[in-house]
Structure formats: structure tokens, C-alpha cells
Amino acid sequence: MSVVLNPYLSFIDIAREAMEYYHSVFGGTLTLTTFGEMPNNAEPDEADKIMHGQIDGDHGIVLMGSDTPKHMRTEAFKNGTSISLSGDDEAVLRGYWEKLVDGGSMTVPLETSPWGAAFGMCTDRYGVDWMVNITPKAA
């Protein structure tokens, strides 16, 4: 795998319920990670909220989603969608990142995350939200 493009759904406090529903629709495997499971990454009242959910569904379907923490919500935020670019081709993914940020705004800098990948979030010049996750290549 070099680069994969996936839809990423953003929710306010209903990600677990929504991802369980989508799992019943698409089958496969559902993985849920809470904010509380990540070191130093949760407000006490958000520890049980979903930091990342992923369905590796039947027939190759991949769907991701999470709850949006309070500190990342704007007044206009509602349940929404982001596009996620992921893989282990660092040069290609960093190139995409630089082009998407150009003329847009960075929400989370592209840097090492608590789960070990380089991760960043931005909004491009057209208002589309993007996430980039670069996994280290296996030795």
C-alpha cells in the first residue's frame, strides 16, 4: 500500500452509535479507540468519546469516523465529513499535504501523533477538510 483515499465522518458525541450502525450495514471489522485510551489526550468528560473509529468492511469498503472534541468545534460545526489520505509513502503524502495547505489553513500540524504516525489536519482553499496519516514503513 502506498496511498489510500478514505471518507472520514466527524460527529458530535454520537460517533460510537453511528459507527456501530455503519458496521451493521457494511459488515467486516469495527475498531474503536477512545480519547481516554491515548496518553494525555482527553478532557475528563470526553475520555469515553471516539477518537478514531474504522470499519474495514466487506468488499473492500473502508469508512472512518470520530467525535470532534470541544476544543476543535467552531460555532458553525455540525456532523460533517473529512477526506483522509493515509499510507506509508511519506514523500507522496507530504507532497499532497503541502499542496492542500497552500492557500488553506492548518488545523493540526503534520507531526508525530500519540499512535506513532505522522498526522495532520487542514482545510484547503475551498473549505474541504483533509487529514493526512503517514504510517512508518515496516523495517
N, C-alpha and C positions, 0 to 999 in steps of 0.2 A: 504494500500500500504506500502510495506517495502522498496523495492529497484526496480528501473526500469532502463533498459539499452536503450539508445536512440542515433541515429546518430545526429551529430551536424555539420552543414556545416559552414565553415568560408569563408568569401568573402572580397574583397577589393572594397568598395564603391558601391556594387550592391545588397546588402542583401535585401533591400525593394523590388526591382524588382523581384529578384529570389524567395523570399518567397511568393509574390503575385502570381507568376506563379505556384509554387508548390501547393498553396491553390486552384488554379483553377483546378489542376489535382486531388488532394486528397479530396477536399471539407472540410466540418467541419468548425472550427472556427480558425481564424488567429488573433494572438495577437502580436503587435509590440511595443517595448519600445525603445526610442532613448537614446543616451548618455546624451543628454541635459535634459532628464527627471529625471536623477539621480543626487543627490546633489554632487557638486564638482567632477564630473566625466567626464567632457568633455573639450576638446580643442575647442575653438570657431568655428573653421572650421569643426569640427566633431560632433557638437551638434545634427544635424539632421540625423546622421548615426544611424543604428540599433545596439543597444547594445545587444538586445535579441529579437528574433522572435520565435514564436512557433505555429505550426499547430497541433491542436487536430482534426485530420481528421476523415472521415468516416471509419467505420470498425476497429476502434482502432489504426489507424496509428498516430504516434506522430513523428514530424520532427521539429528540431530546427535549427536555424542559426543566424549569426550576421556578422556585418562588423568588421574587425580587425583594431583596432586603430593603427595609425602610429608608436607609441612607442613600439608596440608589434610585428611589422613586422621585419623579418630578410631579408637579401639580397635574400635569396632563397625562401621566402614566396610567395605563389600563392594561389588562391582559393583552399581550402582544406577541410578536414574532421577531426573532433574530435569525440571521443566517450564520451557520457555524462552518468554518474551514478547519479541518484537522488532518493530521498525518505526521509523518516523520521527515519529510523533505524540507529541512529548515530554510534553505536558500529560497525555494519557491514560495513557501508560506510567508517568510519575512518580506519578500518582494511584493506579494499581494497586500500585506499589512501596510507597507509604506505607501502604496498607491491608494489604498482605501482611506488612509488617514489624511492624505494630501487634499486640502480643501474641506476636510471634515473636522471632527473633533474626537479626541481620545477620551474614553470613559475610564478605562483601566489600562495602564501601560503594559506593553508586551514584555513580561519578565517572569522569572521563575515563580510558580504557584505552589501552594501547600501540597499538591499532589505530584509535584516534580516536573511537570511540563511547563514550557513557556506558554503563558496565556495572556491575552489582551482583549479589550473590547473597545469598539469605536463606532461612531456614527459617520457615515460617508456624506459627501456634499449634497446628496439627495435625500438625506434623512433616514436612510436604511441602516439598521443596527447590525453590526458584524461582531463575531467572536472568532478569534484565531487561537488554536491549541496545537502546539508543536511538541509531540512526544519524542523523548530521546530515542535514537536508534539503538537497537539491541547490539551489544558488543559481540 
